[in-house]
């Protein structure tokens, strides 16, 4: 009998009875480890994982955790060689008494965690247990006790799909494992008995009871004394829960695009062992350029502005009473398409409902949670699924991006108003909207670079383009303007016909080619209206194109990943910015001066000055598209450039008046609020007193840096240069659509 047993053990050890890991695998066990995405200062933004797991070193784990684990799970851990003979011998006696008793040592449990049982039955269980004994002995021979403890704590599951002691302590107590207290250690170790039933978040009473059992064990084995035991059992152990999921945490839209970019970057790369990288299992460290302070300010600015703007938007005729949904085929098509693409409609159809029955069911009120501009960004209510679609469709969306114009480092990326309810990213290069008059600085740059003077006159008359109707092309109908204005005034007041005049002089083909040279990769159809911003272009592209203005002629494309490291801290891949000189420094500074005029008295962006009190040296451009479907503002200082877009996801939903829907009213406030927060935070070192410096031998045609508009006082010019219509709420002039 003994000989047979020895032969069986030897057969298991040599892999003759099922798979047996090699010595190398035992010394370097592989477990799926989540990858961390980090801000520029090392702040954890989020994780990508199949199992939410991160590793700790033994020195990074509190002795309280180790002591609690040993006292509770394996009191003779430091005495045995992988198998506890006393616990094993006691099993038959407990079976006779019909009592369950765990006899597996920490090392045996580790063997089971690292190399899970492939299958289990009454017949195979004895062989599986014997195999785990052999594995435990081999682990003890090849690893130190501290290494075994560390591996165990790095692989065990805790509650809420969290694996490893590091993630568990961060999730439940918002601290690293070396900082946990005795009672917190007892709660964490207590979860190992049942990570659902003893979860302190969902079962606080049972968790406390289990904590006390662990504390009793620590007293029993002399890790704590009676007085400490009594005091710890009397107190509560409150959690500080910080589970990072797909939607929560810092910059969810940003993390979403980083995830895709890392996959793309590592697509053709191999690990040292020849296998491909896996962002969800390889424990990568992804370092980004994001600044968590600026990110917070961007999110706050968007919320502050849109909370109020949404009220104004919904107060409009058609939105207030819901009659907008009965206006026109286009809106009906949007509603029908949205209903049929919804998850709930798909669920009804999967239950063998006819289309008519599913549609009828979509009209039945049910309890649900929807987005709301309040502290939690949601409200619980009862409404029909169709009404919920109508409710969600008319929320104003936004995208905001801030970057260093000299390095291209993205500092803030706010892709939408709330990632839980709206996952569509409005900053991403693949998200394109009509840019309106924000395209005009690029057109004017091309003209100045080809000899035009900012002080020279341009025509505001309708323009005629041979072989391209209409004849003539009048983009400023029914408006009053001077016959000729300087280029500075034309840009500051965003006169459309003046832009058409400039386009005619430089040529449509040349301008489109120049725009692509500036980093705009989106399609730009070669028609006169391209000068008015009819092209669909992303905020990401526009920011790159504008970087040449504060960058003294050097175009710097936005980038947001600096390096990727493996789980051991070794460099996998590094990233650098992409720069090229597009124009000379003279042209760039001339454009800075022109765009200062946009935010000066009489310019379309003057609101930044008189309403938000900004006195710093700034420049930028507003943009408004047909029927106020899109509102834009991109502005910059010598140190920072930022851009904002505002609109509904479906262009049929928009502001009814230019006064409310123009770029200066809908988008510029986000920029202004953000910049004021940035300037107020001295730790960011963005100096509000820093000014643009002209290049050496600058050939200035005008010593002044402001635009003298036809009107004076603290107001904005309309985007077409006309005498402004008045907003019913105040005396600010409106901004005409740029196309």
C-alpha positions in Angstrom: 0.0 0.0 0.0 2.7 2.4 1.0 4.7 1.5 -2.2 1.7 2.2 -4.3 1.1 5.6 -2.7 4.8 6.5 -3.2 4.6 5.5 -6.9 1.4 7.6 -7.3 3.1 10.6 -5.7 6.1 10.2 -8.0 3.8 9.9 -11.0 1.9 13.1 -10.1 5.2 14.9 -9.5 6.5 14.0 -12.9 3.3 15.0 -14.7 2.3 11.4 -15.5 -1.2 11.9 -13.9 -2.4 15.3 -15.2 -0.4 18.5 -15.8 2.3 19.4 -13.3 3.8 22.9 -13.5 7.5 23.2 -14.1 10.0 24.6 -11.7 10.1 27.9 -13.7 6.3 28.2 -13.5 6.4 27.7 -9.8 9.0 30.3 -9.3 7.3 32.8 -11.6 3.5 32.0 -11.4 1.4 33.9 -13.9 -1.8 35.6 -12.9 -4.0 38.0 -14.8 -3.0 41.5 -13.5 -5.0 44.6 -14.3 -3.3 47.4 -16.1 -3.2 50.9 -14.5 -3.6 54.1 -16.4 -1.9 57.0 -14.6 -2.0 60.8 -14.8 1.2 62.7 -15.3 1.8 62.9 -11.5 1.2 59.2 -11.0 -2.4 59.5 -9.8 -4.4 56.4 -10.6 -7.1 57.2 -13.2 -8.5 53.8 -13.7 -7.8 50.2 -14.6 -8.3 47.8 -17.5 -8.9 44.3 -16.5 -10.7 41.0 -16.8 -10.0 40.5 -13.1 -9.4 43.6 -11.0 -6.0 42.6 -9.7 -2.8 44.4 -8.8 0.3 43.0 -7.1 2.1 44.1 -3.9 5.5 43.3 -2.5 5.8 41.8 1.0 7.3 45.0 2.3 4.1 46.9 1.1 1.8 44.7 3.1 1.0 45.6 6.7 2.1 43.0 9.4 -1.5 43.2 10.7 -2.7 41.7 7.4 -0.1 38.9 7.5 -0.8 38.2 11.2 -4.6 38.1 10.7 -4.2 35.8 7.7 -1.9 33.3 9.5 -4.0 33.3 12.7 -7.2 32.7 10.8 -6.2 30.5 7.9 -3.1 28.6 8.9 -1.8 29.0 12.5 1.1 26.6 12.0 2.1 28.2 8.7 5.7 28.9 9.8 6.1 25.4 11.1 5.0 23.1 8.3 6.5 22.4 4.9 3.3 23.0 2.9 1.1 20.3 4.5 -0.1 20.5 8.1 0.0 16.9 9.4 -2.0 17.7 12.5 -4.8 19.3 10.6 -4.8 16.4 8.0 -4.9 13.7 10.6 -7.8 15.4 12.3 -10.0 15.2 9.2 -11.5 11.7 9.9 -12.5 12.7 13.4 -14.3 15.7 12.2 -16.1 13.6 9.5 -17.3 11.2 12.2 -18.7 14.2 14.1 -20.3 15.5 10.9 -18.4 18.7 11.2 -16.6 20.6 8.4 -13.0 21.6 9.0 -10.7 23.3 6.6 -7.4 21.5 6.6 -5.8 23.3 3.6 -2.7 25.3 4.5 -2.1 28.7 3.0 0.4 27.1 0.6 -2.2 24.5 -0.5 -4.7 27.3 -1.1 -2.1 29.1 -3.1 -1.5 26.1 -5.2 -5.2 25.8 -5.9 -5.4 29.6 -6.8 -2.4 29.5 -9.1 -3.3 26.2 -10.8 -7.1 25.7 -10.5 -8.7 22.3 -10.7 -9.7 21.5 -14.3 -12.6 19.3 -13.2 -13.9 17.8 -10.0 -15.9 14.8 -9.1 -16.2 12.2 -6.4 -13.7 10.0 -8.1 -11.1 12.7 -9.1 -11.2 14.7 -5.9 -8.6 12.6 -4.1 -6.2 12.8 -7.0 -6.7 16.6 -7.1 -6.1 17.0 -3.4 -3.0 14.8 -3.7 -1.7 16.9 -6.6 -2.2 20.1 -4.5 -0.2 18.5 -1.7 2.6 17.9 -4.1 2.4 21.4 -5.5 2.4 22.8 -2.0 5.6 21.0 -1.1 7.2 22.1 -4.3 6.2 25.7 -3.6 7.7 25.5 -0.1 10.9 24.2 -1.5 11.3 26.9 -4.1 9.8 30.0 -2.4 10.3 31.6 1.0 7.5 31.9 3.5 7.2 35.6 2.8 7.0 35.0 -0.9 4.2 32.4 -0.4 2.3 34.9 1.8 2.7 37.6 -0.8 1.7 35.4 -3.7 -1.3 34.3 -1.8 -2.5 37.8 -0.9 -1.9 38.9 -4.5 -4.1 36.2 -6.0 -7.1 35.7 -3.6 -10.5 37.2 -4.5 -12.2 39.7 -2.3 -15.7 41.2 -2.7 -17.0 43.1 -5.7 -14.8 41.4 -8.3 -11.6 42.7 -6.6 -8.5 40.5 -6.6 -5.4 40.9 -4.5 -4.8 42.7 -1.2 -3.6 46.0 -2.9 -6.9 46.5 -4.8 -8.9 45.3 -1.8 -7.4 47.8 0.6 -7.7 50.6 -2.0 -11.3 49.7 -2.8 -12.7 49.3 0.7 -10.4 51.7 2.6 -8.9 54.0 0.0 -5.4 53.3 1.2 -2.5 51.1 0.3 -2.1 47.7 2.2 0.8 49.0 4.3 -1.5 51.7 5.8 -4.4 49.5 7.1 -5.3 49.3 10.8 -5.7 46.1 12.8 -9.5 46.1 12.5 -9.4 46.9 8.8 -7.0 44.0 8.3 -9.4 41.7 10.1 -12.3 42.8 7.9 -10.2 42.2 4.7 -9.0 38.8 5.9 -12.5 37.9 7.1 -13.8 38.3 3.5 -11.6 35.3 2.4 -14.1 33.0 4.2 -16.9 34.3 1.8 -16.2 37.4 -0.3 -19.9 38.0 -0.9 -21.5 37.2 2.4 -18.8 39.0 4.4 -18.5 42.0 2.1 -18.5 45.1 4.4 -20.3 47.2 1.7 -23.2 45.0 1.1 -23.3 43.0 4.4 -21.9 45.3 7.2 -23.4 43.3 10.1 -22.1 39.9 8.9 -18.8 41.5 8.0 -18.4 42.9 11.6 -19.2 39.5 13.1 -16.6 37.8 10.9 -14.1 40.6 11.7 -14.5 39.7 15.4 -13.9 36.1 14.7 -10.6 37.0 13.0 -9.7 39.3 16.0 -10.4 36.4 18.4 -8.0 34.2 16.4 -5.3 37.0 16.6 -5.8 37.0 20.4 -5.7 33.2 20.6 -2.3 33.1 18.8 -0.9 36.1 20.8 -0.9 38.7 18.0 -2.9 41.1 20.2 -3.7 41.2 23.9 -7.0 41.1 25.7 -7.4 44.9 26.2 -6.8 45.6 22.5 -9.2 42.8 21.5 -12.0 44.2 23.7 -11.5 47.7 22.4 -11.4 46.6 18.8 -14.5 44.5 19.0 -16.4 47.5 20.5 -15.6 49.9 17.7 -17.0 50.2 14.2 -14.7 49.8 11.1 -16.2 52.2 8.6 -15.3 51.7 4.9 -14.1 54.4 2.5 -15.3 52.8 -0.7 -13.6 53.7 -3.9 -14.3 51.0 -6.5 -13.1 52.3 -9.9 -15.3 50.9 -12.6 -15.7 51.7 -16.3 -17.8 54.8 -15.7 -16.6 56.2 -12.4 -13.3 57.7 -11.5 -11.3 60.4 -13.1 -11.7 61.2 -16.9 -13.7 58.2 -18.1 -13.9 59.4 -21.7 -10.2 59.9 -21.7 -9.5 56.4 -20.3 -11.7 55.1 -23.0 -9.6 56.6 -25.8 -6.3 55.6 -24.0 -7.5 52.0 -23.9 -8.0 52.0 -27.7 -4.7 53.7 -28.4 -2.7 51.3 -26.2 -4.3 48.4 -28.0 -3.3 49.9 -31.3 0.3 50.7 -30.2 0.9 47.2 -28.9 -0.9 45.4 -31.7 2.3 44.2 -33.4 4.6 44.0 -30.3 5.5 40.8 -28.5 6.5 40.2 -24.9 10.0 38.7 -24.2 8.4 35.2 -24.2 7.0 35.8 -27.7 3.3 36.2 -26.8 1.3 39.3 -27.6 0.6 41.9 -24.9 -2.8 41.9 -23.3 -3.9 45.2 -21.7 -6.4 43.4 -19.5 -4.0 40.8 -18.1 -0.4 41.9 -18.2 -0.3 44.5 -15.4 0.9 47.3 -17.6 1.5 50.9 -16.3 0.3 53.4 -18.8 1.6 56.9 -18.1 -0.4 59.8 -19.6 -0.1 63.6 -19.8 -3.4 64.3 -18.0 -3.3 66.8 -15.2 -5.9 65.7 -12.6 -6.4 69.3 -11.4 -7.1 70.7 -14.9 -9.3 67.7 -15.6 -11.4 68.5 -12.5 -11.6 72.2 -13.5 -12.8 71.2 -17.0 -15.5 68.9 -15.6 -16.6 71.6 -13.1 -16.7 74.3 -15.7 -18.9 72.2 -18.0 -21.3 71.3 -15.2 -21.6 74.9 -13.9 -22.4 76.3 -17.4 -24.6 73.5 -18.8 -26.7 73.2 -15.6 -28.0 76.7 -16.3 -27.9 76.6 -20.1 -30.0 73.4 -20.1 -32.8 75.2 -18.2 -32.7 77.9 -20.9 -32.7 75.4 -23.6 -35.7 73.5 -22.3 -37.7 76.7 -21.7 -37.9 77.3 -25.5 -41.1 76.8 -27.3 -41.5 73.2 -28.4 -39.2 71.8 -25.7 -41.2 73.2 -22.8 -44.4 71.4 -23.8 -42.9 68.5 -25.7 -44.4 69.6 -29.0 -41.0 69.4 -30.7 -41.6 65.7 -31.1 -44.6 66.4 -33.4 -42.7 68.7 -35.7 -41.5 67.2 -39.0 -40.5 63.9 -40.4 -36.8 64.3 -39.5 -37.6 64.4 -35.8 -40.1 61.5 -36.1 -37.4 59.4 -37.8 -34.9 60.2 -35.0 -37.4 59.0 -32.4 -38.3 55.8 -34.3 -34.6 55.0 -34.9 -33.8 55.7 -31.2 -36.6 53.4 -30.0 -35.6 50.5 -32.3 -31.9 50.8 -31.3 -32.6 50.8 -27.6 -31.7 47.8 -25.4 -35.2 47.6 -24.0 -36.9 47.4 -27.4 -34.3 44.7 -28.4 -35.2 42.8 -25.1 -38.9 42.9 -26.0 -38.3 41.7 -29.5 -36.1 38.9 -28.2 -39.1 37.7 -26.2 -40.9 36.9 -29.4 -43.0 40.1 -29.3 -44.2 41.5 -32.6 -43.0 45.0 -33.6 -46.5 46.4 -32.7 -46.5 44.6 -29.3 -43.0 45.8 -28.5 -43.9 49.4 -29.5 -47.0 49.2 -27.2 -44.9 47.9 -24.4 -42.4 50.8 -24.8 -45.3 53.1 -23.9 -46.0 51.5 -20.6 -44.5 53.5 -17.6 -41.9 51.7 -15.5 -39.5 52.7 -12.7 -36.1 53.8 -14.0 -33.1 56.0 -13.4 -32.3 58.8 -15.8 -29.7 61.6 -16.0 -30.3 64.9 -14.2 -28.2 68.0 -13.5 -28.1 67.5 -9.7 -25.4 66.4 -7.3 -25.6 62.7 -8.2 -26.3 63.3 -11.9 -29.4 61.1 -11.8 -32.9 60.9 -10.6 -35.2 57.9 -10.0 -38.6 58.3 -11.6 -41.4 56.5 -13.4 -41.9 57.0 -17.1 -42.4 55.0 -20.3 -39.3 53.9 -22.2 -40.3 56.1 -25.1 -40.7 59.1 -22.9 -37.3 58.4 -21.4 -35.8 58.5 -24.9 -37.4 61.8 -25.5 -36.2 63.1 -22.2 -32.6 62.1 -22.7 -32.4 63.2 -26.4 -32.8 66.9 -25.6 -29.9 67.2 -23.2 -27.2 69.5 -24.4 -23.9 67.6 -24.9 -20.4 69.0 -24.8 -16.7 68.3 -25.5 -13.8 70.1 -23.9 -10.1 69.7 -24.5 -7.1 71.6 -23.0 -3.5 71.1 -23.9 0.0 72.7 -23.8 0.4 74.4 -27.2 4.1 74.0 -27.1 4.4 70.3 -26.3 1.0 69.0 -27.3 0.5 67.4 -23.9 -3.3 66.9 -23.3 -4.1 68.3 -19.8 -7.8 67.9 -19.7 -10.2 65.7 -21.7 -13.9 66.0 -21.0 -15.8 64.0 -23.6 -19.3 64.5 -22.4 -21.6 65.5 -19.5 -21.8 62.1 -17.8 -20.3 58.8 -18.8 -22.8 56.7 -17.0 -25.6 57.8 -19.3 -23.8 59.2 -22.3 -20.8 57.2 -23.5 -20.3 59.1 -26.8 -17.0 61.0 -26.7 -17.3 64.5 -28.2 -13.5 65.1 -28.2 -12.4 62.0 -30.0 -10.9 62.5 -33.5 -13.7 60.4 -34.9 -16.4 62.7 -33.5 -17.0 65.4 -36.1 -19.3 68.4 -36.2 -19.6 71.5 -38.4 -17.0 73.9 -37.1 -18.6 77.2 -38.2 -16.4 80.3 -38.0 -13.7 78.6 -36.1 -12.3 77.7 -39.5 -11.8 81.3 -40.4 -8.4 81.8 -38.6 -6.9 79.0 -40.7 -8.2 80.7 -43.9 -6.8 84.1 -42.8 -3.5 82.5 -41.8 -3.2 81.1 -45.3 -3.9 84.5 -46.7 -1.5 86.4 -44.5 1.2 83.8 -45.2 0.7 84.6 -48.9 1.1 88.3 -48.6 -2.2 89.7 -47.3 -1.9 92.4 -44.7 -4.0 92.2 -41.5 -4.5 96.0 -41.9 -5.5 95.8 -45.5 -9.1 96.1 -46.6 -11.3 93.2 -47.6 -14.7 93.3 -49.4 -17.9 92.5 -47.6 -19.9 92.3 -50.8 -21.5 89.0 -52.1 -18.9 87.0 -54.0 -19.2 85.3 -57.3 -17.3 82.0 -57.9 -17.2 81.0 -61.6 -19.0 77.7 -62.3 -20.2 77.4 -58.7 -23.8 78.6 -57.9 -25.3 80.6 -56.5 -24.4 83.8 -58.3 -23.6 85.8 -56.4 -22.9 84.0 -53.2 -24.3 86.1 -50.4 -23.7 84.7 -46.9 -24.7 87.9 -45.1 -28.3 88.5 -46.4 -30.3 91.3 -45.0 -27.4 92.6 -43.0 -25.9 96.1 -42.7 -22.2 96.5 -43.0 -19.6 98.7 -44.5 -18.5 98.0 -48.1 -14.9 97.3 -47.0 -13.3 96.6 -43.6 -9.8 95.6 -42.5 -9.0 92.0 -42.2 -8.7 92.5 -38.5 -12.2 93.8 -38.2 -13.6 91.1 -40.6 -12.2 88.3 -38.3 -13.2 90.0 -35.1 -16.8 90.5 -36.2 -16.7 87.2 -38.2 -18.1 88.7 -41.4 -19.0 85.8 -43.7 -18.8 87.6 -47.0 -15.4 88.9 -46.1 -14.3 85.3 -45.6 -15.7 84.4 -49.0 -13.7 87.3 -50.5 -10.5 86.1 -48.9 -11.2 82.5 -50.1 -11.7 83.7 -53.6 -8.3 85.5 -53.6 -6.3 82.5 -52.2 -8.2 79.8 -54.0 -10.4 77.0 -52.7 -7.9 74.2 -53.5 -5.0 76.0 -51.9 -6.9 76.7 -48.7 -8.1 73.1 -48.3 -4.6 71.8 -48.9 -3.3 74.2 -46.3 -5.9 73.1 -43.7 -4.8 69.5 -44.2 -1.2 70.6 -43.8 -2.3 72.1 -40.4 -3.4 68.7 -39.2 -7.0 68.6 -40.2 -7.5 65.1 -41.7 -11.3 65.3 -42.1 -12.8 65.6 -45.5 -13.3 69.2 -46.6 -15.4 69.5 -49.8 -14.0 72.2 -52.2 -16.9 74.6 -52.3 -17.1 78.2 -51.3 -18.9 77.3 -48.1 -15.8 75.6 -46.8 -14.7 79.1 -45.7 -17.7 79.3 -43.5 -17.1 76.1 -41.6 -19.6 73.6 -43.2 -17.0 70.8 -42.9 -17.4 68.3 -40.1 -14.2 68.3 -38.1 -13.3 67.1 -34.7 -12.4 69.2 -31.7 -9.2 67.2 -31.5 -8.1 68.2 -35.0 -9.0 71.9 -34.5 -6.9 72.1 -31.4 -3.9 70.7 -33.2 -4.4 73.2 -36.0 -4.7 76.2 -33.6 -1.5 75.2 -31.8 0.5 77.0 -34.4 -0.7 80.4 -33.2 0.7 80.3 -29.6 3.4 78.0 -30.9 5.0 80.7 -33.1 4.2 78.9 -36.3 5.0 75.3 -35.1 2.0 72.9 -35.3 2.0 70.5 -32.4 -0.5 67.7 -32.5 -2.2 66.7 -29.3 -0.8 63.6 -27.6 -1.7 62.0 -24.3 0.4 58.8 -23.7 4.0 59.3 -22.7 5.1 55.7 -22.0 4.0 52.1 -21.3 5.8 50.0 -18.8 5.4 46.3 -18.0 4.5 44.9 -14.6 8.1 45.0 -13.5 8.5 48.7 -14.5 10.5 48.0 -17.7 9.8 50.3 -20.6 7.7 48.7 -23.3 7.1 51.7 -25.5 7.6 55.5 -25.3 5.8 58.2 -27.2 6.7 61.7 -28.3 4.9 64.7 -29.7 4.7 65.3 -33.5 5.7 68.8 -34.5 6.3 70.7 -37.8 6.6 74.3 -38.8 3.6 75.4 -40.8 4.1 79.2 -40.9 6.8 81.6 -39.8 6.8 83.3 -36.4 5.8 86.7 -38.0 2.6 85.2 -39.5 1.8 83.4 -36.3 2.0 86.6 -34.2 -0.1 88.5 -36.7 -2.8 85.9 -36.2 -2.5 86.2 -32.5 -3.1 90.0 -32.8 -6.1 89.3 -35.1 -7.6 86.8 -32.7 -7.0 89.1 -29.8 -9.6 91.3 -31.6 -12.2 88.5 -31.4 -12.1 88.8 -27.6 -11.8 92.6 -27.5 -14.5 95.1 -27.3 -16.8 94.7 -30.3 -15.5 91.2 -31.1 -17.7 88.1 -31.1 -15.9 86.8 -28.0 -15.9 90.0 -26.0 -18.0 88.2 -23.4 -14.8 86.7 -22.0 -13.8 90.2 -21.0 -16.9 92.0 -19.8 -19.0 89.1 -18.4 -16.2 86.9 -17.0 -13.8 89.7 -16.1 -10.8 88.2 -17.8 -8.0 90.7 -18.2 -5.2 88.4 -19.3 -3.6 88.3 -22.7 -5.9 85.9 -24.6 -6.9 85.2 -28.2 -9.4 82.9 -29.8 -12.4 82.4 -32.1 -16.1 81.7 -31.7 -18.1 79.5 -34.0 -21.8 79.0 -34.7 -23.3 76.7 -37.3 -26.5 76.8 -39.3 -29.6 77.1 -37.1 -27.4 77.1 -34.0 -26.9 73.3 -34.1 -23.2 73.7 -33.0 -21.5 76.2 -30.7 -17.7 76.5 -30.5 -15.0 78.5 -28.8 -11.3 77.8 -29.0 -9.1 80.2 -27.0 -5.5 80.3 -25.9 -2.9 82.0 -23.8 0.9 81.8 -24.2 0.9 78.7 -22.0 -2.4 76.9 -22.6 -4.9 76.3 -25.4 -8.5 75.0 -24.8 -11.5 74.4 -26.8 -15.2 73.7 -26.2 -18.1 72.5 -28.3 -21.8 72.4 -27.2 -24.8 71.0 -29.0 -27.2 68.1 -29.0 -26.2 64.7 -30.4 -29.0 65.1 -33.0 -28.7 68.3 -35.0 -32.5 68.7 -35.2 -32.5 69.8 -31.6 -31.0 73.3 -31.2 -31.5 76.8 -29.9 -34.2 78.8 -31.6 -32.3 82.1 -31.3 -28.8 83.1 -32.3 -28.5 85.1 -29.1 -28.7 81.9 -27.0 -27.1 79.4 -29.4 -24.1 81.3 -30.6 -20.6 80.1 -29.7 -20.1 83.1 -27.4 -23.2 82.2 -25.3 -23.1 78.4 -25.4 -19.4 77.4 -25.6 -17.2 80.3 -24.5 -18.4 80.3 -20.9 -17.0 76.8 -20.4 -13.6 78.0 -21.6 -13.8 81.2 -19.4 -14.8 79.3 -16.2 -12.1 76.8 -16.8 -9.4 79.4 -17.3 -10.3 81.3 -14.2 -10.0 78.1 -12.2 -6.7 77.4 -13.7 -5.3 80.8 -13.1 -6.5 80.7 -9.5 -4.6 77.5 -8.8 -1.0 78.7 -8.4 0.3 75.2 -8.2 -0.3 74.9 -12.0 2.0 77.7 -12.7 -0.2 79.1 -15.5 0.6 82.8 -15.2 -2.4 85.1 -15.9 0.1 88.0 -16.4 2.1 86.3 -19.1 1.8 87.9 -22.5 2.5 87.0 -26.1 5.9 88.2 -27.2 6.4 89.4 -30.8 9.3 87.8 -32.7 12.4 89.7 -33.4 12.1 92.2 -36.3 8.3 91.9 -36.3 6.8 93.8 -39.3 3.7 95.2 -37.6 1.3 97.1 -39.8 -0.5 98.5 -36.8 0.9 99.3 -33.4 -2.4 98.6 -31.7 -3.5 95.2 -30.5 -7.3 95.8 -30.3 -9.9 96.0 -33.0 -11.9 99.2 -33.4 -15.4 98.0 -34.2 -18.3 100.0 -35.6 -20.0 99.8 -32.3 -18.4 100.7 -28.9 -18.9 99.7 -25.3 -19.0 96.4 -23.5 -20.7 94.2 -26.1 -20.0 91.6 -28.8 -20.3 91.9 -32.5 -22.6 89.6 -34.4 -20.7 86.9 -36.2 -21.6 88.4 -39.6 -20.7 92.0 -38.8 -24.2 93.3 -38.9 -25.9 95.7 -36.6 -26.9 93.2 -33.9 -30.4 92.0 -33.1 -31.1 92.1 -29.3 -31.4 89.3 -27.0 -34.6 89.5 -24.9 -32.6 88.7 -21.7 -29.9 91.4 -22.0 -28.3 93.9 -24.3 -25.6 91.7 -25.8 -25.6 91.4 -29.6 -25.9 88.0 -31.3 -23.4 86.0 -33.3 -24.5 85.0 -36.8 -24.0 81.5 -37.9 -20.8 81.0 -39.9 -22.3 79.1 -42.7 
